Amino acid sequence: MIVRKQELKLEVKSGMRGGSGEVEMLQLEEPDKLSHGRLFSQLTMPPGAGIGSHPHEGETEYYYIIQGEGIVEEADGKKPVGPGDVVITGGGASHSIENTGSTPLVFVALILFDE
């Protein structure tokens, strides 16, 4: 199966998870079609935008950073992220992400259910 770019659904969310600004979410697969997860999207955040802190219980979230620079906050502090980095959060841990650069922060987010 191939899903063409023009078929993908784009949503814009303001203040996502208590964060700042707007986040564009391009659904790479519809949530009800994911067999082992609940999210597979490309997110784009303009400078200064962010997703607030949120936990992942019974699931693991992966961020693959494509473009831009940001800060991820986890239990052990704040860490810079950039292109090629992978952020993995699960086991009940919480995280947040903010675009601290001067260009859009673009990343793929995948949430899979724990077995």
N, C-alpha and C positions, 0 to 999 in steps of 0.2 A: 504494500500500500504506500502511496505517496500522497502527502498533503501539500498542496501548492500554497505558496506564500499568500496569494490573494484569498485563500480560504481560511486563513488563521484569524482568530478573534483577538482584537486589541481592546484592552480596558485601561482606563486611567483611574488610579486610586489616589485620593488625597489623604495625607496624614496616616499612611499605612502603619498599622500596629502602634499608633501613637507617635509615629515619626513625623518628619517635616517635609513640606512640599508635595509634589506629585510624582508618582511612579507609573510609568507605562509598562503594562504587562501584556506581552504577546504570547498567547497560549499556543505552545507547540503541539499540544495534544489536549483534547477536552478532558476535564477531570473525571467524568463518568466513563471514559474509555480507558483510563489507566487501570491496569489489572493489579498492580502492587503498590500503588501510590495515589497521591491526591493533587500533585502539582508538577507540571513540566512546562516552564515558561522562560522566555527571554525578558529580562527586566532592564529598563533604561531609566536612569535617574539623572536629572540635571544637577549642576553644581549646587551644593548646599542641601539637597534633598536626602532623605534617609528613611529607613524602615526601623521602627522602634523595637526595643527588646521584647522577645517572645520565646517561649519554651518549645521544645520538641520532645514530647513524651509518646512513646510507642511508635516513633518514626524518626527518620534521619533526613536532614536537609543538606543538600550539596549545592554550593555556589561555585560556578566556574567563571572566573573573571575574564572577559573578552577584551574590554577596553576601559581606560580611565584609571583613576586612583581613588582609594577609599580607606576608611577605617572600619574594622570589624571589632566589636567589643564582645568579649566572652568572659567567663568567670575569672580568668586569670589576667584580665586587662585588655587594653586596646592594642590592636596590631594593624599596621598598614598592609593593604592588599593592592595588587596590580595585575596586569595581563598575564595569564598563564597560571595564576594561583588558584587553588581549590580550598574552599572552606567547608568543613564537615562538622555538623552539629547534630547530636542525638543524645540518647540516654537520659532524657529529662533536662539537658543543659539548655541554656538560653543564649541568644546572640542578638546583635543589632548590626546594621551596616549604614554607613553614611558616605556620600560622595564629598570628598575633601579636595578634589582636583578642580581644574578650570574647564574641563570638557566633560561630556556625559560619561557616567559610569554604566557600562553594559555588562550584564552577566546572565548566565543560564542558571535557573534555580530548579532543582529536582527534589521532590519530597517522596521518599519511599517508606512504606510501613515496615516496622521491625517484624521479624518472624517470631 
